[in-house]
Amino acid sequence: MELQKLECDFTVCKMPDISHVDFSREIVFLSKTSDEISLVCETEHVPSNITESEPGWKALKVSGVLGFGMVGVIAKISNLLAEAGISIFVISTYNTDYILLKAANFDRGTRVLSLNGYIIK
């Protein structure tokens, strides 16, 4: 399986509303529940109205479209990284998945995945 490195740095944010989110950016992940609104965006485009944040993330995109019937894609990746002591933050879209790792662990994480047959581009 091929994983693509995304070049920008990301920040995970908690916010009171979406009024300051720049949806014109190429990558913006937003989730809303009755408890919170969470945003993952490029670090240089964090909105001014965040209430909490966790900067310092790098991302891998699972290349290609993943069908809903595919089983174990994230489980295998997360197990390999967990065995190496690397935590992840996963975001799924309709077509694919994104695996975020803390920047300090990113190179080590990509090496672990490469050694286990993943192609990192």
Beta strands, then each sheet from edge to edge (+ up, - down):
strand 1: 2-15
strand 2: 28-32
strand 3: 37-42
strand 4: 52-62
strand 5: 88-92
strand 6: 97-102
strand 7: 119-120
sheet 1: 2+ 3- 1+ 4- 6+ 5-
sheet 2: 2+ 3- 1+ 7+
end
